[in-house]
Amino acid sequence: MFYELQKKDKNSKARAGIITTDHGVIETPIFMPVGTQGTVKAVTQKILKEEINAPIILGNTYHLYLRPGMEIMEKAGGLHQFMNWDRAILTDSGGFQVFSLSELRKLKSYGVEFRSHLDGSKHLFTPEKVIEIERQIGADIIMPLDECTPYPCDYDYAKKSKQLTSDWAVLNKEAFEKSVPLYGHNQFLFGIVQGSVYKDLREDSAKDLINIGFDGYSIGGLAVGEPAENMYEIVDFTTDILPENKPRYLMGVGRPENILEAIERGVDMFDCVMPTRNARNAYLFTSQGFVTIKSAIYKDDFSPLDPNCDCYTCKNFSKAYLRHLFNAREILAYELATIHNLRFYLNLVKEARKQILNDTFSFWKNKIINILSINTKELKWIIY
């Protein structure tokens, strides 16, 4: 069984489950660190396993296709072998990256033509091509080619985009069923629900995908600039339609409070560059609020970054030392900060799971969000 729903919180739609892959078991809710180009920035695979304890990471089809390329990927035996990672991997289809190229891409009914951001070379992604590439990468969970609409987006464009994503979903599924895994382990294909902020389009998209049949369902096209309230409303609406016996993945989200709100609305899986990107810019999440570690107030603060955190950084180094590393522009600053932020995110969803199992999730979530709201206005420049 790929997914098992173990428990539903009595006071919300929050769920605890288990995803089983050939590279390990994943307890949900789960946050997936982003390793776009076959590496989670600033940390080694050993640290990811032993200090952060990530059961699954995310790679990106677009970036891996361009560099190192699929010839190298196949020669290496797939991404697991190439990057020496024996736990699960999920790959995005690259659709978001392609569609963010704007003037460098041309949308067709059969796929999308685009120019590489690296050298300007021309390429074509079709649903069939993307499945072929993701077979070559060998991730455990793979995403189909879709179109991610911007925000704001008018209704007519969103409707055409939704239909294109549904049409491509059929071709993705057919290509997936006609092909086979290349490296001896199972792969699972998710569908991606689109439709911008329009509920009727989201409903149509979800029903289209359910009729096609996928191993799990992603909610795409959110966290692209819409107000948080709109995002929560669409997530809540969409999870009511999606099957209970399949995992649900909210793509590209996000801030800790966004994750907790989405968990309460029935989402199981998350990814975002936020913890790693913010870490490299000296913005750190803690159980006591948000810390801008370069601040002068930490110059002689020899206490740990977060007294409630069990990560390597918090157990061994002080705020004063972390501030010194950043101000001295030492590479170690990025590693120690990234270790902490990722561990914070993984601990957050781990505790969320515990609260779901105890039917205390909503009360706990509200308390945590009140703490996390401290100083979050300072985050805006790095988030958006």
C-alpha positions in Angstrom: 0.0 0.0 0.0 1.5 3.3 -1.1 -0.5 5.4 1.4 -2.2 4.6 4.6 -4.4 7.1 6.4 -3.8 6.3 10.1 -5.7 9.0 12.0 -7.9 12.0 11.5 -8.0 14.8 14.1 -11.4 14.9 15.7 -11.6 18.7 15.7 -10.2 19.5 12.2 -9.4 17.9 8.8 -5.8 17.3 9.9 -4.5 13.8 9.0 -1.7 11.5 10.1 -0.6 8.9 7.6 2.2 6.8 6.1 3.7 6.8 2.6 5.6 3.7 1.7 8.3 3.9 -1.0 11.1 1.5 -2.0 13.5 4.0 -0.4 11.8 4.2 3.0 8.6 5.0 4.9 7.5 8.7 5.3 5.3 9.7 8.2 2.9 12.5 7.3 2.4 15.4 7.6 5.9 15.9 6.1 8.0 18.8 4.9 10.4 18.0 2.1 13.7 20.0 1.9 14.4 21.3 -1.6 17.4 19.9 -3.4 16.7 21.5 -6.8 19.9 20.5 -8.6 20.6 17.2 -6.7 21.7 18.9 -3.5 20.1 20.7 -0.6 22.1 23.9 -0.5 24.8 24.2 2.3 24.3 20.7 3.8 25.6 17.3 3.0 23.6 14.1 2.6 25.1 12.8 5.8 23.8 15.9 7.7 20.4 15.6 6.0 20.1 12.0 7.3 21.8 12.2 10.7 21.1 15.7 12.0 18.0 16.9 10.1 16.4 13.4 9.6 14.7 14.1 6.3 13.0 11.0 5.0 12.4 12.6 1.6 13.8 15.5 -0.4 12.7 17.2 -3.6 14.6 17.6 -6.9 13.7 19.5 -10.0 13.2 18.0 -13.5 13.9 21.3 -15.4 17.2 21.9 -13.7 18.4 18.3 -13.7 17.5 18.0 -17.4 19.6 21.0 -18.3 22.5 20.2 -16.0 24.0 17.5 -15.6 21.6 16.2 -18.4 20.0 12.8 -18.8 22.9 11.1 -20.4 24.9 11.6 -17.3 21.9 10.8 -15.1 21.4 7.4 -16.7 25.1 6.6 -16.7 25.1 7.3 -12.9 22.1 5.0 -12.4 19.6 7.7 -11.5 19.5 10.5 -9.0 19.7 8.3 -5.9 23.0 6.9 -7.1 24.3 10.1 -8.5 23.9 12.1 -5.3 24.4 9.1 -2.9 20.9 9.4 -1.3 19.2 6.2 -0.2 16.0 7.8 1.0 13.0 8.9 -1.0 13.0 11.6 -3.7 10.2 13.6 -5.2 10.7 15.5 -8.5 8.7 18.4 -9.7 8.0 18.3 -13.4 9.8 21.6 -14.1 6.5 23.1 -15.2 6.7 26.0 -12.7 10.3 26.8 -13.8 9.4 26.7 -17.5 6.3 28.9 -17.1 8.2 31.4 -15.0 10.5 32.0 -18.0 7.8 34.2 -19.5 9.3 35.7 -22.7 11.6 32.6 -23.1 8.8 30.1 -23.6 6.0 29.4 -26.1 2.9 27.5 -24.9 1.5 24.9 -27.4 -1.4 22.5 -27.1 1.1 19.6 -27.2 3.6 21.1 -24.7 5.9 24.1 -24.2 8.9 25.3 -26.1 11.4 27.2 -24.0 15.0 28.5 -24.0 17.4 27.4 -21.3 18.2 30.1 -18.8 21.8 28.8 -18.9 22.8 29.2 -22.6 19.6 30.2 -24.5 19.3 26.8 -26.2 15.9 25.7 -27.4 14.0 22.8 -25.8 10.6 21.2 -25.8 8.7 19.7 -22.9 5.7 17.6 -23.7 3.8 15.4 -21.1 5.5 12.3 -22.7 8.9 13.9 -22.6 8.6 14.9 -19.0 7.7 11.4 -18.0 10.6 10.0 -19.9 13.0 12.5 -18.1 11.5 11.6 -14.7 12.0 7.9 -15.5 15.6 8.7 -16.2 16.0 10.6 -12.9 14.3 7.8 -11.0 12.6 9.7 -8.3 10.1 7.8 -6.1 7.3 10.3 -6.6 7.0 12.2 -9.8 4.9 15.1 -11.0 3.2 15.5 -14.4 3.6 18.5 -16.7 1.1 21.2 -15.9 0.7 24.9 -16.4 1.0 27.1 -13.3 -1.1 30.3 -13.7 0.2 33.6 -12.2 -1.7 35.7 -9.7 -3.7 37.7 -10.5 -5.1 35.7 -13.3 -8.4 36.4 -15.1 -11.1 33.7 -15.2 -10.9 33.0 -19.0 -7.1 32.4 -18.9 -7.4 30.2 -15.7 -10.1 28.1 -17.4 -8.0 27.5 -20.5 -5.0 26.7 -18.4 -7.0 24.3 -16.3 -8.2 22.5 -19.4 -4.7 22.3 -20.8 -3.4 20.8 -17.5 -6.3 18.2 -17.6 -5.5 17.3 -21.2 -1.9 17.0 -20.4 -2.7 14.9 -17.3 -4.2 12.2 -19.6 -1.1 12.1 -21.7 1.1 12.1 -18.6 -0.8 9.1 -17.2 -0.7 7.2 -20.6 3.0 7.8 -21.0 3.6 6.7 -17.4 1.7 3.4 -17.9 3.5 2.7 -21.2 6.9 3.1 -19.6 8.8 1.3 -16.9 11.1 2.3 -14.0 14.7 2.1 -15.1 16.4 1.4 -11.8 14.4 -1.4 -10.2 12.3 0.6 -7.8 8.7 1.7 -8.0 7.7 5.2 -9.0 4.4 6.9 -8.2 2.7 9.6 -10.3 0.7 12.5 -8.8 -1.8 14.7 -10.5 -1.7 18.5 -10.1 -5.0 20.4 -9.4 -5.0 23.9 -11.0 -7.6 26.6 -11.5 -6.1 29.7 -9.8 -8.5 31.1 -7.1 -11.7 30.0 -8.9 -13.5 27.3 -7.0 -15.5 25.9 -9.9 -12.3 25.5 -11.9 -10.5 23.8 -9.0 -13.5 21.5 -8.6 -13.4 20.6 -12.4 -9.7 20.1 -12.3 -9.8 17.8 -9.2 -12.6 15.7 -10.7 -10.7 15.4 -14.0 -7.7 14.1 -12.2 -9.7 11.7 -10.0 -11.3 10.3 -13.1 -7.9 9.7 -14.7 -6.6 8.2 -11.5 -3.3 9.0 -9.8 -1.3 7.7 -6.8 -1.6 11.1 -5.1 -2.8 14.6 -5.7 -1.0 17.9 -5.6 -2.5 21.4 -5.3 -0.6 23.7 -7.5 -0.8 27.3 -8.5 -0.9 28.7 -5.0 1.6 30.7 -2.9 2.2 32.7 -6.1 1.2 36.1 -4.6 -2.4 35.7 -3.6 -3.5 36.7 -0.1 -3.1 33.9 2.5 -6.8 33.9 3.2 -7.5 33.0 -0.5 -4.9 30.2 -0.4 -6.5 28.7 2.7 -9.9 28.9 1.2 -8.9 27.2 -2.0 -7.0 24.5 -0.1 -9.9 23.8 2.2 -12.3 23.6 -0.7 -10.0 21.4 -2.8 -9.2 18.8 0.0 -13.0 18.3 0.4 -13.0 16.9 -3.1 -9.8 14.9 -3.2 -9.9 11.2 -2.2 -9.2 10.4 1.5 -7.1 7.4 0.6 -4.5 9.3 -1.4 -1.8 11.7 -0.2 -2.3 15.4 -0.7 0.6 17.7 -1.5 0.5 21.5 -1.4 3.3 22.6 -3.7 5.7 25.4 -2.8 4.3 26.2 0.6 5.9 27.8 2.6 5.9 29.8 5.8 5.5 27.7 9.0 2.1 29.2 9.7 1.0 28.4 6.1 2.0 24.8 6.7 0.1 24.5 9.9 -3.0 26.1 8.5 -2.9 23.8 5.5 -2.4 20.7 7.7 -5.6 21.7 9.5 -7.3 21.8 6.1 -6.2 18.2 5.2 -2.8 18.5 3.5 -0.1 15.9 4.0 3.0 17.1 2.1 4.9 20.3 1.7 8.0 21.8 0.1 9.6 25.2 -0.1 13.0 26.9 -0.4 12.1 29.2 2.5 14.0 27.5 5.3 17.2 27.1 3.3 17.1 30.5 1.5 16.2 32.3 4.7 19.0 30.5 6.5 21.6 31.7 4.0 20.4 35.2 4.6 20.7 35.0 8.4 16.9 34.7 9.0 16.2 31.9 11.5 13.0 30.3 12.8 12.8 29.4 16.5 10.3 28.1 18.9 10.4 31.6 20.5 9.9 33.6 17.4 11.9 34.8 14.4 15.6 35.7 14.8 17.6 38.1 12.6 20.9 36.7 13.7 23.1 39.6 12.3 21.5 42.0 14.7 23.8 43.7 17.2 21.7 42.5 20.1 23.3 39.1 19.7 26.9 40.3 19.8 27.5 39.0 23.3 24.6 36.6 23.6 26.2 33.2 24.4 22.9 31.4 24.7 21.8 28.8 22.1 19.8 30.0 19.2 16.8 28.0 20.3 16.8 26.3 23.8 14.0 24.0 22.7 15.8 22.7 19.6 17.8 19.5 19.4 19.7 20.3 16.2 23.5 20.2 16.0 23.7 24.0 15.8 21.6 24.7 18.9 23.4 22.0 20.9 26.9 23.3 20.2 26.9 27.0 19.3 25.7 30.4 20.6 23.9 33.2 19.0 27.1 35.3 19.3 29.1 32.8 17.4 26.5 32.5 14.6 26.4 36.3 14.4 30.2 36.4 14.1 30.2 33.8 11.3 27.7 35.7 9.2 29.4 39.1 9.8 32.7 37.5 8.9 31.1 35.9 5.8 32.3 32.5 6.8 30.8 29.5 4.8 30.1 27.7 8.0 27.4 30.3 8.8 25.3 28.9 5.9 25.7 25.3 7.0 24.8 25.9 10.7 21.9 28.1 9.9 20.5 25.7 7.3 20.8 22.8 9.7 18.8 24.6 12.2 16.0 25.9 9.9 15.5 22.5 8.3 15.4 20.8 11.6 12.9 23.4 12.9 10.6 22.6 9.9 11.0 18.8 10.3 10.4 19.1 14.1 7.3 21.3 13.4 5.6 18.7 11.2 6.7 15.9 13.5 5.0 17.6 16.4 2.0 18.3 14.3 1.6 14.6 13.6 1.9 13.9 17.4 -0.9 16.4 18.1 -3.1 14.9 15.4 -2.7 11.5 16.9 -3.7 13.0 20.3 -6.7 15.0 18.8 -5.1 18.2 20.1 -3.9 19.7 16.8 -6.0 22.8 16.5 -5.4 24.1 20.0 -1.6 23.5 19.6 -1.6 25.1 16.1 -3.1 28.3 17.4 -0.6 28.6 20.2 2.3 28.0 17.9 1.1 30.5 15.2 0.9 33.2 17.9 4.5 32.6 18.8 5.7 32.4 15.1 4.0 35.7 14.3 6.7 37.6 16.2 8.7 39.7 13.9 7.4 38.0 10.7 7.0 41.3 8.9 10.8 41.3 8.5 10.5 38.1 6.4 8.7 39.7 3.5 11.7 40.8 1.5 13.2 37.4 1.4 9.9 35.4 1.0 8.5 37.3 -2.0 
